[in-house]
Amino acid sequence: MALFHVIVPTEDPWFQQDAAEVREKLNQLPMPGAEVRVERRLTERIPVFEILHVAAETSADILIVQGTQGRTGLGRALLGSVAEQVVQRASCPVLTVKMPFREK
């Protein structure tokens, strides 16, 4: 199983993410159990292409699970929908989860 986060490359400091902070959060995510082998990755690329690349590289044939921010209107028109593009292009099923996920 691959667990990864893609940082969108940008030169605008407003949109830059701190890679060290993101890596720390990625490493702290709880796993279902020791018997599940998880590869954690952090990359800086265009999200759609990186998700599809990792899916092909890891021979993902069961399921891609992906968070979505659920943008609508102008935000979606300007930024597009990564989740929608992955759903359309992936060779396996894709499950999207509205983020942020809130536990009850």
Rosetta blueprint (number, residue, H / E / L):
1 M L
2 A E
3 L E
4 F E
5 H E
6 V E
7 I E
8 V L
9 P L
10 T L
11 E L
12 D L
13 P L
14 W L
15 F L
16 Q L
17 Q L
18 D L
19 A H
20 A H
21 E H
22 V H
23 R H
24 E H
25 K H
26 L H
27 N H
28 Q H
29 L L
30 P L
31 M L
32 P L
33 G L
34 A L
35 E L
36 V L
37 R L
38 V L
39 E E
40 R E
41 R E
42 L E
43 T E
44 E E
45 R L
46 I L
47 P H
48 V H
49 F H
50 E H
51 I H
52 L H
53 H H
54 V H
55 A H
56 A H
57 E H
58 T L
59 S L
60 A L
61 D L
62 I L
63 L L
64 I E
65 V E
66 Q E
67 G E
68 T E
69 Q L
70 G L
71 R L
72 T L
73 G H
74 L H
75 G H
76 R H
77 A H
78 L H
79 L H
80 G L
81 S L
82 V H
83 A H
84 E H
85 Q H
86 V H
87 V H
88 Q H
89 R H
90 A L
91 S L
92 C L
93 P L
94 V E
95 L E
96 T E
97 V E
98 K E
99 M L
100 P L
101 F L
102 R L
103 E L
104 K L
